[in-house]
């Protein structure tokens, strides 16, 4: 399977938000789960913050 954005690059993960295949350059680096940069990254950060607050 290849990256959704870079069809010549192999995928290294699937975005946990939009479910698209991602190469390493398309993956957000500061996330606990795999997600693409941009809107999906923002959504995933919001979910992580809600979970973090619920655990406190």
C-alpha distance matrix in Angstrom:
0.0 3.8 7.0 9.1 12.0 11.1 9.0 9.9 8.8 6.2 5.9 8.9 9.8 10.3 13.5 16.3 18.1 16.0 12.9 10.5 7.4 9.3 9.9 13.2 15.3 14.5 15.2 18.9 20.6 23.6 22.2 22.5 19.3 15.9 16.4 16.1 19.3 22.0 22.9 20.4 21.7 25.2 24.7 23.2 26.2 28.6 27.4 27.6 31.1 32.2 31.2 32.9 36.1 36.1 36.1 39.1
3.8 0.0 3.8 6.5 8.7 7.3 5.5 6.6 5.6 4.2 4.6 8.4 9.8 10.5 13.0 16.4 17.7 15.5 13.0 9.9 6.7 7.4 7.4 11.1 12.5 11.7 13.2 17.0 18.9 22.1 21.2 22.1 19.1 15.4 15.3 14.2 17.0 19.7 21.0 19.0 20.1 23.7 23.6 22.4 25.2 27.7 27.0 27.2 30.5 31.9 31.2 32.7 35.8 36.2 36.4 39.1
7.0 3.8 0.0 3.8 5.5 5.1 5.3 7.3 5.7 5.7 4.6 8.0 8.7 9.1 10.7 14.4 15.3 13.1 11.3 7.8 5.0 4.5 5.1 8.9 9.6 8.2 10.2 13.8 16.1 19.3 18.5 19.9 17.0 13.3 12.4 10.8 13.4 16.0 17.5 15.7 16.8 20.2 20.5 19.6 22.1 24.7 24.3 24.6 27.7 29.3 28.9 30.3 33.3 33.9 34.2 36.8
9.1 6.5 3.8 0.0 3.8 5.9 6.0 9.4 9.0 9.5 8.0 11.1 10.7 9.7 10.3 13.9 13.9 11.0 10.0 6.1 5.4 6.1 8.1 11.6 11.6 9.1 11.3 14.4 17.4 20.2 19.2 20.8 17.8 14.1 12.4 10.3 12.7 14.6 15.5 14.1 15.9 19.0 19.0 18.8 21.5 23.7 23.5 24.3 27.2 28.5 28.5 30.2 32.9 33.5 34.2 36.8
12.0 8.7 5.5 3.8 0.0 3.8 6.1 9.0 8.8 10.6 9.8 12.5 12.7 12.2 12.2 15.9 15.5 12.9 12.7 9.0 8.4 7.4 8.2 11.1 9.8 7.7 10.8 13.7 16.6 19.6 19.2 21.5 18.9 15.2 13.1 10.2 11.5 13.2 14.9 14.3 15.6 18.6 19.3 19.3 21.6 23.9 24.3 25.0 27.6 29.2 29.6 30.9 33.5 34.5 35.3 37.5
11.1 7.3 5.1 5.9 3.8 0.0 3.8 5.5 5.5 8.3 8.9 11.9 13.2 13.7 14.4 18.2 18.5 16.1 15.3 11.5 9.7 8.2 7.4 10.4 9.2 8.6 11.9 15.1 17.4 20.8 20.8 22.9 20.5 16.7 15.3 12.6 13.9 16.1 18.2 17.4 18.3 21.5 22.4 22.0 24.1 26.7 27.0 27.4 30.1 31.9 32.0 33.1 35.9 37.0 37.5 39.7
9.0 5.5 5.3 6.0 6.1 3.8 0.0 3.8 5.6 7.7 8.9 12.5 13.9 14.2 15.7 19.3 19.8 17.0 15.6 11.9 9.9 9.7 9.3 12.7 12.4 11.8 14.6 18.1 20.3 23.7 23.3 25.0 22.2 18.4 17.3 15.1 17.0 19.1 20.8 19.7 20.9 24.2 24.6 24.2 26.6 29.1 29.0 29.5 32.4 34.0 33.9 35.3 38.1 38.9 39.4 41.8
9.9 6.6 7.3 9.4 9.0 5.5 3.8 0.0 3.8 6.8 9.5 12.7 15.0 16.2 18.0 21.7 22.5 20.2 18.5 14.9 12.2 11.4 9.7 12.6 12.5 12.9 15.7 19.3 20.9 24.5 24.5 26.1 23.7 19.9 19.3 17.2 18.9 21.4 23.5 22.3 23.1 26.5 27.3 26.5 28.7 31.4 31.4 31.5 34.4 36.3 35.9 37.0 40.1 41.0 41.1 43.5
8.8 5.6 5.7 9.0 8.8 5.5 5.6 3.8 0.0 3.8 6.5 9.2 11.9 13.6 15.6 19.2 20.5 18.7 16.9 13.5 10.3 8.7 6.3 9.0 9.5 10.4 12.6 16.3 17.6 21.2 21.2 22.7 20.4 16.8 16.6 14.9 16.7 19.7 21.9 20.4 20.7 24.3 25.1 23.9 26.0 28.9 28.8 28.5 31.5 33.5 33.0 33.9 37.1 38.0 37.9 40.3
6.2 4.2 5.7 9.5 10.6 8.3 7.7 6.8 3.8 0.0 3.8 6.5 9.4 11.5 14.2 17.5 19.4 17.8 15.3 12.4 8.8 7.9 5.9 8.7 10.7 11.2 12.4 16.2 17.2 20.7 20.3 21.1 18.6 15.1 15.6 14.8 17.3 20.5 22.3 20.2 20.6 24.3 24.6 23.0 25.3 28.3 27.6 27.3 30.5 32.3 31.4 32.5 35.8 36.4 36.1 38.7
5.9 4.6 4.6 8.0 9.8 8.9 8.9 9.5 6.5 3.8 0.0 3.8 5.7 7.7 10.5 13.7 15.7 14.4 11.9 9.3 5.5 4.8 4.3 7.4 9.8 9.4 9.8 13.5 14.9 18.1 17.2 17.9 15.1 11.6 12.2 11.8 14.7 17.9 19.4 17.0 17.4 21.2 21.2 19.5 22.0 24.8 24.0 23.7 27.1 28.7 27.7 29.0 32.2 32.7 32.6 35.2
8.9 8.4 8.0 11.1 12.5 11.9 12.5 12.7 9.2 6.5 3.8 0.0 3.8 7.3 10.0 12.7 15.4 15.0 12.5 10.8 7.4 5.9 5.1 6.1 9.6 9.5 8.6 11.9 12.6 15.6 14.6 14.9 12.5 9.3 10.9 11.5 14.4 17.9 19.4 16.7 16.5 20.2 20.4 18.1 20.2 23.3 22.3 21.5 24.9 26.7 25.5 26.4 29.8 30.4 29.9 32.5
9.8 9.8 8.7 10.7 12.7 13.2 13.9 15.0 11.9 9.4 5.7 3.8 0.0 3.8 6.6 9.0 11.8 11.8 9.2 8.4 5.9 5.4 6.9 8.0 11.0 9.7 7.9 10.8 12.1 14.5 12.7 12.7 9.7 6.4 8.2 9.5 12.9 16.1 17.1 13.9 14.0 17.7 17.3 15.0 17.5 20.3 19.0 18.5 22.1 23.6 22.3 23.6 26.9 27.2 27.0 29.7
10.3 10.5 9.1 9.7 12.2 13.7 14.2 16.2 13.6 11.5 7.7 7.3 3.8 0.0 3.8 6.2 8.7 8.3 5.5 5.5 4.5 5.8 8.9 10.6 12.8 10.5 8.9 11.4 13.5 15.5 13.1 13.2 9.6 6.5 7.0 8.5 12.2 14.9 15.1 11.7 12.7 16.1 15.1 13.2 16.3 18.6 17.2 17.4 20.9 21.9 20.9 22.8 25.8 25.9 26.1 29.0
13.5 13.0 10.7 10.3 12.2 14.4 15.7 18.0 15.6 14.2 10.5 10.0 6.6 3.8 0.0 3.8 5.4 5.7 4.6 5.4 6.5 6.9 10.3 11.5 12.8 9.7 7.9 9.4 12.2 13.5 11.0 11.7 8.2 5.3 4.0 5.8 9.4 11.6 11.4 7.9 9.2 12.4 11.4 9.8 13.0 15.1 14.0 14.6 17.9 19.0 18.5 20.3 23.1 23.5 24.0 26.8
16.3 16.4 14.4 13.9 15.9 18.2 19.3 21.7 19.2 17.5 13.7 12.7 9.0 6.2 3.8 0.0 3.8 6.2 5.6 8.3 9.8 10.6 13.8 14.6 16.1 13.1 10.7 11.2 13.6 14.0 10.7 10.5 6.9 5.9 5.5 8.4 11.5 13.1 12.1 8.3 9.5 12.0 10.1 8.0 11.5 13.1 11.3 12.1 15.6 16.1 15.3 17.6 20.3 20.2 20.9 23.8
18.1 17.7 15.3 13.9 15.5 18.5 19.8 22.5 20.5 19.4 15.7 15.4 11.8 8.7 5.4 3.8 0.0 3.8 5.8 8.3 11.1 11.9 15.4 16.4 17.1 13.7 11.9 12.0 15.0 15.1 12.1 12.7 9.7 8.7 6.5 8.2 10.7 11.2 9.3 5.8 8.3 10.1 7.6 7.1 10.8 11.7 10.4 12.2 15.2 15.5 15.6 18.1 20.2 20.3 21.6 24.4
16.0 15.5 13.1 11.0 12.9 16.1 17.0 20.2 18.7 17.8 14.4 15.0 11.8 8.3 5.7 6.2 3.8 0.0 3.8 5.6 9.1 10.7 14.4 16.2 16.6 13.0 12.3 13.2 16.6 17.4 14.8 15.8 12.5 10.5 8.0 8.3 11.0 11.4 9.7 7.0 10.2 12.2 10.2 10.4 14.0 14.9 14.0 16.0 18.8 19.1 19.4 21.8 23.9 24.0 25.4 28.2
12.9 13.0 11.3 10.0 12.7 15.3 15.6 18.5 16.9 15.3 11.9 12.5 9.2 5.5 4.6 5.6 5.8 3.8 0.0 3.8 6.6 9.1 12.8 15.0 16.2 13.0 12.1 13.8 16.8 18.1 15.3 15.7 12.0 9.7 8.4 9.3 12.8 14.1 13.1 9.9 12.5 15.0 13.2 12.4 16.1 17.4 15.9 17.4 20.6 20.9 20.5 23.0 25.5 25.3 26.3 29.2
10.5 9.9 7.8 6.1 9.0 11.5 11.9 14.9 13.5 12.4 9.3 10.8 8.4 5.5 5.4 8.3 8.3 5.6 3.8 0.0 3.8 6.3 10.0 12.8 13.6 10.4 10.5 13.0 16.1 18.1 16.0 17.0 13.5 10.3 8.7 8.2 11.6 13.3 13.1 10.5 12.9 15.8 14.8 14.2 17.6 19.3 18.4 19.6 22.7 23.5 23.3 25.4 28.0 28.2 29.1 31.9
7.4 6.7 5.0 5.4 8.4 9.7 9.9 12.2 10.3 8.8 5.5 7.4 5.9 4.5 6.5 9.8 11.1 9.1 6.6 3.8 0.0 3.8 7.1 10.1 11.7 9.3 9.5 12.7 15.2 17.8 16.1 16.9 13.5 10.0 9.4 9.0 12.5 15.0 15.6 13.0 14.4 17.8 17.3 16.1 19.1 21.4 20.5 21.0 24.3 25.5 24.9 26.7 29.6 29.9 30.3 33.0
9.3 7.4 4.5 6.1 7.4 8.2 9.7 11.4 8.7 7.9 4.8 5.9 5.4 5.8 6.9 10.6 11.9 10.7 9.1 6.3 3.8 0.0 3.8 6.6 7.9 5.7 6.2 9.8 12.1 15.0 14.0 15.4 12.6 8.8 8.1 7.1 10.1 13.2 14.6 12.3 12.9 16.6 16.8 15.4 17.9 20.6 20.2 20.2 23.3 25.0 24.5 25.8 28.8 29.6 29.8 32.3
9.9 7.4 5.1 8.1 8.2 7.4 9.3 9.7 6.3 5.9 4.3 5.1 6.9 8.9 10.3 13.8 15.4 14.4 12.8 10.0 7.1 3.8 0.0 3.8 5.5 5.5 6.6 10.3 11.7 15.2 15.0 16.5 14.3 10.6 10.6 9.4 11.5 14.9 17.1 15.1 15.0 18.7 19.5 17.9 19.9 23.0 22.8 22.3 25.3 27.4 26.8 27.6 30.8 31.8 31.7 34.0
13.2 11.1 8.9 11.6 11.1 10.4 12.7 12.6 9.0 8.7 7.4 6.1 8.0 10.6 11.5 14.6 16.4 16.2 15.0 12.8 10.1 6.6 3.8 0.0 3.8 5.5 5.4 8.5 8.8 12.5 12.9 14.6 13.2 10.0 10.5 9.7 11.1 14.8 17.4 15.5 14.4 18.1 19.4 17.4 18.7 22.2 22.2 21.1 23.9 26.4 25.7 26.1 29.3 30.6 30.3 32.3
15.3 12.5 9.6 11.6 9.8 9.2 12.4 12.5 9.5 10.7 9.8 9.6 11.0 12.8 12.8 16.1 17.1 16.6 16.2 13.6 11.7 7.9 5.5 3.8 0.0 3.8 5.7 8.1 9.0 12.7 13.7 16.2 15.1 12.0 11.3 9.3 9.6 13.0 16.0 14.9 13.8 17.2 19.1 17.7 18.7 22.1 22.7 21.9 24.3 26.9 26.8 27.0 30.0 31.6 31.6 33.3
14.5 11.7 8.2 9.1 7.7 8.6 11.8 12.9 10.4 11.2 9.4 9.5 9.7 10.5 9.7 13.1 13.7 13.0 13.0 10.4 9.3 5.7 5.5 5.5 3.8 0.0 3.8 6.6 9.0 12.2 12.5 15.1 13.4 10.0 8.4 5.8 6.6 9.9 12.6 11.4 10.9 14.4 15.9 14.9 16.3 19.4 20.0 19.7 22.2 24.5 24.6 25.2 28.1 29.5 29.8 31.7
15.2 13.2 10.2 11.3 10.8 11.9 14.6 15.7 12.6 12.4 9.8 8.6 7.9 8.9 7.9 10.7 11.9 12.3 12.1 10.5 9.5 6.2 6.6 5.4 5.7 3.8 0.0 3.8 6.1 9.1 8.9 11.3 9.7 6.6 5.7 4.8 6.2 10.0 12.3 10.3 9.0 12.8 14.0 12.3 13.6 17.0 17.2 16.5 19.2 21.6 21.3 21.8 24.9 26.3 26.3 28.3
18.9 17.0 13.8 14.4 13.7 15.1 18.1 19.3 16.3 16.2 13.5 11.9 10.8 11.4 9.4 11.2 12.0 13.2 13.8 13.0 12.7 9.8 10.3 8.5 8.1 6.6 3.8 0.0 3.8 5.9 6.2 9.5 8.9 7.1 5.8 5.4 5.1 8.5 10.9 9.2 6.7 10.1 12.0 10.2 10.6 14.2 14.9 13.9 16.2 18.9 18.9 19.1 21.9 23.7 23.8 25.5
20.6 18.9 16.1 17.4 16.6 17.4 20.3 20.9 17.6 17.2 14.9 12.6 12.1 13.5 12.2 13.6 15.0 16.6 16.8 16.1 15.2 12.1 11.7 8.8 9.0 9.0 6.1 3.8 0.0 3.8 5.7 8.6 9.3 8.4 8.7 9.1 8.7 11.8 14.3 12.6 9.7 12.6 14.6 12.3 11.9 15.7 16.3 14.5 16.6 19.7 19.3 18.8 21.9 23.8 23.4 24.8
23.6 22.1 19.3 20.2 19.6 20.8 23.7 24.5 21.2 20.7 18.1 15.6 14.5 15.5 13.5 14.0 15.1 17.4 18.1 18.1 17.8 15.0 15.2 12.5 12.7 12.2 9.1 5.9 3.8 0.0 3.8 6.9 8.9 9.4 9.7 10.8 10.0 12.3 14.2 12.6 9.1 11.2 13.3 10.7 9.4 13.2 14.0 11.7 13.3 16.7 16.4 15.5 18.5 20.7 20.2 21.3
22.2 21.2 18.5 19.2 19.2 20.8 23.3 24.5 21.2 20.3 17.2 14.6 12.7 13.1 11.0 10.7 12.1 14.8 15.3 16.0 16.1 14.0 15.0 12.9 13.7 12.5 8.9 6.2 5.7 3.8 0.0 3.8 5.3 6.7 7.4 9.7 9.9 12.1 13.2 10.8 7.7 10.0 11.0 7.9 7.4 11.1 11.1 8.9 11.4 14.3 13.6 13.3 16.5 18.2 17.9 19.5
22.5 22.1 19.9 20.8 21.5 22.9 25.0 26.1 22.7 21.1 17.9 14.9 12.7 13.2 11.7 10.5 12.7 15.8 15.7 17.0 16.9 15.4 16.5 14.6 16.2 15.1 11.3 9.5 8.6 6.9 3.8 0.0 3.8 6.9 9.0 12.1 13.2 15.4 15.9 13.0 10.6 12.7 12.7 9.0 9.0 12.1 11.0 8.3 11.3 13.7 12.0 11.9 15.5 16.6 15.7 17.8
19.3 19.1 17.0 17.8 18.9 20.5 22.2 23.7 20.4 18.6 15.1 12.5 9.7 9.6 8.2 6.9 9.7 12.5 12.0 13.5 13.5 12.6 14.3 13.2 15.1 13.4 9.7 8.9 9.3 8.9 5.3 3.8 0.0 3.8 6.4 10.0 12.0 14.3 14.5 11.1 9.7 12.3 11.7 8.0 9.6 12.5 10.8 9.3 12.9 14.6 13.0 13.9 17.4 17.9 17.5 20.1
15.9 15.4 13.3 14.1 15.2 16.7 18.4 19.9 16.8 15.1 11.6 9.3 6.4 6.5 5.3 5.9 8.7 10.5 9.7 10.3 10.0 8.8 10.6 10.0 12.0 10.0 6.6 7.1 8.4 9.4 6.7 6.9 3.8 0.0 3.8 7.1 9.8 12.7 13.3 9.9 9.0 12.4 12.1 9.1 11.2 14.2 13.1 12.2 15.7 17.4 16.3 17.4 20.7 21.4 21.2 23.7
16.4 15.3 12.4 12.4 13.1 15.3 17.3 19.3 16.6 15.6 12.2 10.9 8.2 7.0 4.0 5.5 6.5 8.0 8.4 8.7 9.4 8.1 10.6 10.5 11.3 8.4 5.7 5.8 8.7 9.7 7.4 9.0 6.4 3.8 0.0 3.8 6.6 9.2 9.6 6.3 6.0 9.6 9.5 7.4 9.9 12.7 12.2 12.2 15.3 17.0 16.7 18.0 20.8 21.8 22.2 24.6
16.1 14.2 10.8 10.3 10.2 12.6 15.1 17.2 14.9 14.8 11.8 11.5 9.5 8.5 5.8 8.4 8.2 8.3 9.3 8.2 9.0 7.1 9.4 9.7 9.3 5.8 4.8 5.4 9.1 10.8 9.7 12.1 10.0 7.1 3.8 0.0 3.8 6.6 8.0 5.9 6.0 9.5 10.3 9.5 11.6 14.2 14.6 14.9 17.5 19.4 19.7 20.8 23.4 24.6 25.3 27.4
19.3 17.0 13.4 12.7 11.5 13.9 17.0 18.9 16.7 17.3 14.7 14.4 12.9 12.2 9.4 11.5 10.7 11.0 12.8 11.6 12.5 10.1 11.5 11.1 9.6 6.6 6.2 5.1 8.7 10.0 9.9 13.2 12.0 9.8 6.6 3.8 0.0 3.8 6.7 6.2 5.1 8.0 10.1 10.0 11.0 13.6 15.0 15.2 17.1 19.4 20.2 20.9 23.2 24.9 25.8 27.4
22.0 19.7 16.0 14.6 13.2 16.1 19.1 21.4 19.7 20.5 17.9 17.9 16.1 14.9 11.6 13.1 11.2 11.4 14.1 13.3 15.0 13.2 14.9 14.8 13.0 9.9 10.0 8.5 11.8 12.3 12.1 15.4 14.3 12.7 9.2 6.6 3.8 0.0 3.8 5.6 5.3 6.4 8.8 10.1 10.8 12.6 14.6 15.5 16.7 18.8 20.3 21.1 22.8 24.7 26.1 27.5
22.9 21.0 17.5 15.5 14.9 18.2 20.8 23.5 21.9 22.3 19.4 19.4 17.1 15.1 11.4 12.1 9.3 9.7 13.1 13.1 15.6 14.6 17.1 17.4 16.0 12.6 12.3 10.9 14.3 14.2 13.2 15.9 14.5 13.3 9.6 8.0 6.7 3.8 0.0 3.8 5.4 5.1 6.3 8.7 9.9 10.7 12.6 14.3 15.5 16.8 18.6 20.0 21.4 22.9 24.7 26.3
20.4 19.0 15.7 14.1 14.3 17.4 19.7 22.3 20.4 20.2 17.0 16.7 13.9 11.7 7.9 8.3 5.8 7.0 9.9 10.5 13.0 12.3 15.1 15.5 14.9 11.4 10.3 9.2 12.6 12.6 10.8 13.0 11.1 9.9 6.3 5.9 6.2 5.6 3.8 0.0 3.8 5.4 5.1 6.1 8.5 9.9 10.6 12.2 14.2 15.4 16.6 18.2 20.0 21.2 22.7 24.7
21.7 20.1 16.8 15.9 15.6 18.3 20.9 23.1 20.7 20.6 17.4 16.5 14.0 12.7 9.2 9.5 8.3 10.2 12.5 12.9 14.4 12.9 15.0 14.4 13.8 10.9 9.0 6.7 9.7 9.1 7.7 10.6 9.7 9.0 6.0 6.0 5.1 5.3 5.4 3.8 0.0 3.8 5.5 5.1 6.1 8.6 10.0 10.4 12.2 14.3 15.3 16.2 18.3 20.0 21.1 22.8
25.2 23.7 20.2 19.0 18.6 21.5 24.2 26.5 24.3 24.3 21.2 20.2 17.7 16.1 12.4 12.0 10.1 12.2 15.0 15.8 17.8 16.6 18.7 18.1 17.2 14.4 12.8 10.1 12.6 11.2 10.0 12.7 12.3 12.4 9.6 9.5 8.0 6.4 5.1 5.4 3.8 0.0 3.8 5.5 5.1 6.3 8.8 9.9 10.6 12.5 14.4 15.2 16.6 18.5 20.2 21.5
24.7 23.6 20.5 19.0 19.3 22.4 24.6 27.3 25.1 24.6 21.2 20.4 17.3 15.1 11.4 10.1 7.6 10.2 13.2 14.8 17.3 16.8 19.5 19.4 19.1 15.9 14.0 12.0 14.6 13.3 11.0 12.7 11.7 12.1 9.5 10.3 10.1 8.8 6.3 5.1 5.5 3.8 0.0 3.8 5.5 5.2 6.4 8.7 10.0 10.8 12.6 14.3 15.6 16.8 18.7 20.5
23.2 22.4 19.6 18.8 19.3 22.0 24.2 26.5 23.9 23.0 19.5 18.1 15.0 13.2 9.8 8.0 7.1 10.4 12.4 14.2 16.1 15.4 17.9 17.4 17.7 14.9 12.3 10.2 12.3 10.7 7.9 9.0 8.0 9.1 7.4 9.5 10.0 10.1 8.7 6.1 5.1 5.5 3.8 0.0 3.8 5.4 5.1 6.1 8.6 9.9 10.6 12.2 14.3 15.4 16.6 18.7
26.2 25.2 22.1 21.5 21.6 24.1 26.6 28.7 26.0 25.3 22.0 20.2 17.5 16.3 13.0 11.5 10.8 14.0 16.1 17.6 19.1 17.9 19.9 18.7 18.7 16.3 13.6 10.6 11.9 9.4 7.4 9.0 9.6 11.2 9.9 11.6 11.0 10.8 9.9 8.5 6.1 5.1 5.5 3.8 0.0 3.8 5.4 5.0 6.1 8.7 9.9 10.3 12.2 14.2 15.4 16.7
28.6 27.7 24.7 23.7 23.9 26.7 29.1 31.4 28.9 28.3 24.8 23.3 20.3 18.6 15.1 13.1 11.7 14.9 17.4 19.3 21.4 20.6 23.0 22.2 22.1 19.4 17.0 14.2 15.7 13.2 11.1 12.1 12.5 14.2 12.7 14.2 13.6 12.6 10.7 9.9 8.6 6.3 5.2 5.4 3.8 0.0 3.8 5.5 5.1 6.3 8.7 9.8 10.7 12.4 14.4 15.8
27.4 27.0 24.3 23.5 24.3 27.0 29.0 31.4 28.8 27.6 24.0 22.3 19.0 17.2 14.0 11.3 10.4 14.0 15.9 18.4 20.5 20.2 22.8 22.2 22.7 20.0 17.2 14.9 16.3 14.0 11.1 11.0 10.8 13.1 12.2 14.6 15.0 14.6 12.6 10.6 10.0 8.8 6.4 5.1 5.4 3.8 0.0 3.8 5.4 5.1 6.2 8.6 10.0 10.6 12.5 14.6
27.6 27.2 24.6 24.3 25.0 27.4 29.5 31.5 28.5 27.3 23.7 21.5 18.5 17.4 14.6 12.1 12.2 16.0 17.4 19.6 21.0 20.2 22.3 21.1 21.9 19.7 16.5 13.9 14.5 11.7 8.9 8.3 9.3 12.2 12.2 14.9 15.2 15.5 14.3 12.2 10.4 9.9 8.7 6.1 5.0 5.5 3.8 0.0 3.8 5.5 5.1 6.1 8.6 9.9 10.7 12.6
31.1 30.5 27.7 27.2 27.6 30.1 32.4 34.4 31.5 30.5 27.1 24.9 22.1 20.9 17.9 15.6 15.2 18.8 20.6 22.7 24.3 23.3 25.3 23.9 24.3 22.2 19.2 16.2 16.6 13.3 11.4 11.3 12.9 15.7 15.3 17.5 17.1 16.7 15.5 14.2 12.2 10.6 10.0 8.6 6.1 5.1 5.4 3.8 0.0 3.8 5.4 5.0 6.1 8.5 9.9 10.9
32.2 31.9 29.3 28.5 29.2 31.9 34.0 36.3 33.5 32.3 28.7 26.7 23.6 21.9 19.0 16.1 15.5 19.1 20.9 23.5 25.5 25.0 27.4 26.4 26.9 24.5 21.6 18.9 19.7 16.7 14.3 13.7 14.6 17.4 17.0 19.4 19.4 18.8 16.8 15.4 14.3 12.5 10.8 9.9 8.7 6.3 5.1 5.5 3.8 0.0 3.8 5.5 5.2 6.2 8.8 10.3
31.2 31.2 28.9 28.5 29.6 32.0 33.9 35.9 33.0 31.4 27.7 25.5 22.3 20.9 18.5 15.3 15.6 19.4 20.5 23.3 24.9 24.5 26.8 25.7 26.8 24.6 21.3 18.9 19.3 16.4 13.6 12.0 13.0 16.3 16.7 19.7 20.2 20.3 18.6 16.6 15.3 14.4 12.6 10.6 9.9 8.7 6.2 5.1 5.4 3.8 0.0 3.8 5.5 5.1 6.3 8.9
32.9 32.7 30.3 30.2 30.9 33.1 35.3 37.0 33.9 32.5 29.0 26.4 23.6 22.8 20.3 17.6 18.1 21.8 23.0 25.4 26.7 25.8 27.6 26.1 27.0 25.2 21.8 19.1 18.8 15.5 13.3 11.9 13.9 17.4 18.0 20.8 20.9 21.1 20.0 18.2 16.2 15.2 14.3 12.2 10.3 9.8 8.6 6.1 5.0 5.5 3.8 0.0 3.8 5.5 5.3 6.6
36.1 35.8 33.3 32.9 33.5 35.9 38.1 40.1 37.1 35.8 32.2 29.8 26.9 25.8 23.1 20.3 20.2 23.9 25.5 28.0 29.6 28.8 30.8 29.3 30.0 28.1 24.9 21.9 21.9 18.5 16.5 15.5 17.4 20.7 20.8 23.4 23.2 22.8 21.4 20.0 18.3 16.6 15.6 14.3 12.2 10.7 10.0 8.6 6.1 5.2 5.5 3.8 0.0 3.8 5.4 5.3
36.1 36.2 33.9 33.5 34.5 37.0 38.9 41.0 38.0 36.4 32.7 30.4 27.2 25.9 23.5 20.2 20.3 24.0 25.3 28.2 29.9 29.6 31.8 30.6 31.6 29.5 26.3 23.7 23.8 20.7 18.2 16.6 17.9 21.4 21.8 24.6 24.9 24.7 22.9 21.2 20.0 18.5 16.8 15.4 14.2 12.4 10.6 9.9 8.5 6.2 5.1 5.5 3.8 0.0 3.8 5.6
36.1 36.4 34.2 34.2 35.3 37.5 39.4 41.1 37.9 36.1 32.6 29.9 27.0 26.1 24.0 20.9 21.6 25.4 26.3 29.1 30.3 29.8 31.7 30.3 31.6 29.8 26.3 23.8 23.4 20.2 17.9 15.7 17.5 21.2 22.2 25.3 25.8 26.1 24.7 22.7 21.1 20.2 18.7 16.6 15.4 14.4 12.5 10.7 9.9 8.8 6.3 5.3 5.4 3.8 0.0 3.8
39.1 39.1 36.8 36.8 37.5 39.7 41.8 43.5 40.3 38.7 35.2 32.5 29.7 29.0 26.8 23.8 24.4 28.2 29.2 31.9 33.0 32.3 34.0 32.3 33.3 31.7 28.3 25.5 24.8 21.3 19.5 17.8 20.1 23.7 24.6 27.4 27.4 27.5 26.3 24.7 22.8 21.5 20.5 18.7 16.7 15.8 14.6 12.6 10.9 10.3 8.9 6.6 5.3 5.6 3.8 0.0
